[in-house]
């Protein structure tokens, strides 16, 4: 039995108390539970991850991580579990001794699931404010890819929308699926 020594004050505090592997996220101090992903979601997540890993290993430019993996954006009272993320070698300091990321990854891919609004609105806003350089939203039902990049005003700009085509200017890499 685990005892809580101090009453949690924020949703982020509650998140930290949950058992490892709990599928949930905190966005702007609101706790959201996530159902287990469906087959199409996992298939596409795995495909994107493997293509990115192959490219990044050849380039030795950083690291690609697949969910579930906690990313803490504490100053925004948020903790998320992106489907796929990339950290450049220059940004590696955000991977802390506790084994989690504390800060904005360089690139995030979210494959849509049941709560489409969370990925398209709430997470997009969160990642923009956190400074994630590229954000991709992929629909597993029709393979539509929405690609956003931070512009000079630190706002997301829709770079492209395509079907079955992933293209990252940051990684100088593209592939079709």
For each residue, the residues with C-beta under 8 A, 3 or more apart:
1:
2:
3:
4: 7 8 17
5:
6:
7: 4
8: 4 13 14 16 17
9: 13
10: 13 14 29 77
11: 14 15 26 29 30 31 77
12: 15 16 26 29 72 74 77 78 79
13: 8 9 10 16 17
14: 8 10 11 17 18 26 31
15: 11 12 18 24 25 26 31 79
16: 8 12 13 79
17: 4 8 13 14
18: 14 15 22 24
19: 22
20:
21: 68
22: 18 19
23: 33 34 35 36 68 81
24: 15 18 31 32 33 34
25: 15 31 32 34 78 79 80 81
26: 11 12 14 15 29 30 31 32 77 78 79 80
27: 30 32 78 80 118 122 123 126
28: 76 77 78 122 126
29: 10 11 12 26 77 78
30: 11 26 27
31: 11 14 15 24 25 26
32: 24 25 26 27 115 118
33: 23 24
34: 23 24 25 81 113 115
35: 23 113 114
36: 23
37: 41 42 45 111 113
38: 41 42 113 140
39: 42 43
40: 43 44 140 141
41: 37 38 44 45 83 111 112 113 140
42: 37 38 39 45 46
43: 39 40 46 47 140
44: 40 41 47 48 111 138 140 143 177
45: 37 41 42 48 49 66 67 83 84 109 111
46: 42 43 49 50 66
47: 43 44 50 51 177
48: 44 45 51 52 83 84 109 111 138 166 177
49: 45 46 52 53 64 66 84
50: 46 47 53 54
51: 47 48 54 55 166 175 177
52: 48 49 55 56 64 84 86 171 173
53: 49 50 56 57 64
54: 50 51 57 58
55: 51 52 58 59 171 173
56: 52 53 59 60 61 62 63 64 86 171
57: 53 54 60
58: 54 55
59: 55 56 171
60: 56 57 89
61: 56 88 89 171
62: 56 86 87 88 89 91 92 106
63: 56 86 87 92 95
64: 49 52 53 56 84 85 86
65: 69 84 85 86 87 101
66: 45 46 49 69 83 84
67: 45 81 82 83 84
68: 21 23 81
69: 65 66 81 82 85 100 101
70: 79 80 81 100 101
71: 79 80 81 82 85 100 101 105
72: 12 78 79 100 101 102 103
73: 76 77 78 79 80 103 104 126 130
74: 12 77 78 102
75:
76: 28 73 126 129 130
77: 10 11 12 26 28 29 73 74
78: 12 25 26 27 28 29 72 73 74 126 130
79: 12 15 16 25 26 70 71 72 73
80: 25 26 27 70 71 73 123 126
81: 23 25 34 67 68 69 70 71
82: 67 69 71 85 105 108 109 110
83: 41 45 48 66 67 109 110 111
84: 45 48 49 52 64 65 66 67 108 109 111
85: 64 65 69 71 82 101 105 107 108 109
86: 52 56 62 63 64 65 105 106 107 108 170 171
87: 62 63 65 91 92 94 95 101 105 106
88: 61 62 91 92 106
89: 60 61 62 92
90:
91: 62 87 88 94 103 105 106
92: 62 63 87 88 89 95
93: 103
94: 87 91 101 102 103 104 105
95: 63 87 92 100 101
96: 99 100 101 102
97:
98:
99: 96
100: 69 70 71 72 95 96
101: 65 69 70 71 72 85 87 94 95 96 105
102: 72 74 94 96
103: 72 73 91 93 94 130
104: 73 94 127 130 131 132
105: 71 82 85 86 87 91 94 101 108 132
106: 62 86 87 88 91 132 133 134 170
107: 85 86 132 133 134 135 136 168 170 171
108: 82 84 85 86 105 127 132 134 135 136
109: 45 48 82 83 84 85 135 136 138
110: 82 83 119 123 135 136 137 138
111: 37 41 44 45 48 83 84 138 139 140
112: 41 116 119 120 137 138 139 140 141
113: 34 35 37 38 41 116 119
114: 35
115: 32 34 118 119
116: 112 113 119 120
117: 120 121 122
118: 27 32 115 121 122 123
119: 110 112 113 115 116 122 123 124 137
120: 112 116 117 123 124 137 146
121: 117 118 124 125
122: 27 28 117 118 119 125 126
123: 27 80 110 118 119 120 126 127 135
124: 119 120 121 127 128 135 137 148 156
125: 121 122 128 129
126: 27 28 73 76 78 80 122 123 129 130
127: 104 108 123 124 130 132 135 156
128: 124 125 131 132 135 148 150 154 155 156
129: 76 125 126
130: 73 76 78 103 104 126 127
131: 104 128 150 154
132: 104 105 106 107 108 127 128 135 150
133: 106 107 149 150 170
134: 106 107 108 147 148 149 150 168 169 170
135: 107 108 109 110 123 124 127 128 132 147 148 149 156
136: 107 108 109 110 145 146 147 148 166 168
137: 110 112 119 120 124 145 146 148
138: 44 48 109 110 111 112 143 144 145 146 166
139: 111 112 142 143 144 145
140: 38 40 41 43 44 111 112 143
141: 40 112
142: 139 163
143: 44 138 139 140 163 164 177
144: 138 139 161 162 163
145: 136 137 138 139 160 161 162 163 164 165 166
146: 120 136 137 138 158 161
147: 134 135 136 158 159 160 161 162 166 167 168
148: 124 128 134 135 136 137 156 157 158 159
149: 133 134 135 156 157 159 169 170
150: 128 131 132 133 134 154 155 156 157
151: 154 155 156 157
152:
153:
154: 128 131 150 151
155: 128 150 151
156: 124 127 128 135 148 149 150 151
157: 148 149 150 151
158: 146 147 148 161
159: 147 148 149 169
160: 145 147 167
161: 144 145 146 147 158
162: 144 145 147 165 167
163: 142 143 144 145
164: 143 145 176 177
165: 145 162 174 175 176 177
166: 48 51 136 138 145 147 174 175 176 177
167: 147 160 162 173 174
168: 107 134 136 147 171 172 173 174
169: 134 149 159 172
170: 86 106 107 133 134 149
171: 52 55 56 59 61 86 107 168
172: 168 169
173: 52 55 167 168
174: 165 166 167 168
175: 51 165 166
176: 164 165 166
177: 44 47 48 51 143 164 165 166
